[in-house]
Amino acid sequence: MGAGSRSSNQLVVPQAFGALDQLKYEVAQELGITLPQDGYYGNIVTRDTGHIGGQITKRLVQIAEQQLAGQFK
């Protein structure tokens, strides 16, 4: 999702890019992983990037569950 990203994924809400990028850096910091500011992740171990992505997914699912639970109360 950085500047050098070649992902073909498109966000449903393009305005969410900044929030997702910030979440990526927050999760990485909590895990003790330093992400380069230039967006090049070639020097980061695949296990670390996978761990970051897994934690982001886990948080997004938790947020969605909380929002859904609030709607059905």
C-alpha positions in Angstrom: 0.0 0.0 0.0 3.0 2.2 0.0 4.2 4.4 -2.8 5.9 1.6 -4.6 3.0 -0.8 -4.3 2.1 -2.8 -7.4 -1.1 -4.2 -6.0 -4.1 -4.4 -8.3 -6.5 -4.3 -5.4 -8.8 -1.2 -5.4 -10.3 0.2 -2.2 -14.0 0.4 -2.2 -13.7 3.7 -0.3 -10.6 5.4 -1.7 -10.5 7.9 1.2 -9.7 4.9 3.5 -6.2 4.6 2.0 -4.7 7.0 4.6 -6.4 5.2 7.5 -5.2 1.8 6.3 -1.7 3.1 5.8 -1.6 4.6 9.3 -2.9 1.3 10.7 -0.1 -0.6 8.9 2.5 1.6 10.6 0.8 1.3 14.0 0.7 -2.5 13.8 4.3 -2.7 12.7 5.4 -0.5 15.6 3.5 -2.6 18.1 5.2 -5.7 16.7 8.6 -4.1 16.8 9.0 -4.1 13.0 10.5 -1.0 11.4 8.9 -0.1 8.0 10.9 2.0 5.6 9.4 5.4 4.8 10.2 5.1 1.1 7.7 2.2 0.6 10.3 -0.4 -0.5 9.8 -3.5 1.5 12.3 -5.7 -0.3 14.6 -5.9 2.8 11.8 -7.0 5.2 11.4 -10.7 5.9 8.2 -12.2 4.4 7.2 -13.5 7.8 7.1 -10.0 9.2 5.0 -8.5 6.4 2.6 -11.5 6.7 2.4 -10.9 10.4 1.6 -7.2 9.9 -1.1 -8.1 7.3 -2.6 -10.8 9.6 -2.9 -8.4 12.5 -4.4 -5.7 10.3 -7.0 -8.2 9.0 -7.7 -9.3 12.6 -8.3 -5.7 13.7 -10.6 -4.9 10.7 -12.7 -8.0 11.4 -13.0 -7.0 15.1 -14.1 -3.4 14.1 -16.7 -4.9 11.7 -18.0 -7.3 14.3 -18.3 -4.4 16.8 -20.2 -2.3 14.3 -22.5 -5.1 13.4 -23.2 -5.9 17.1 -24.1 -2.3 17.6 -26.6 -2.3 14.8 -28.5 -5.3 16.1 -28.9 -4.1 19.7 
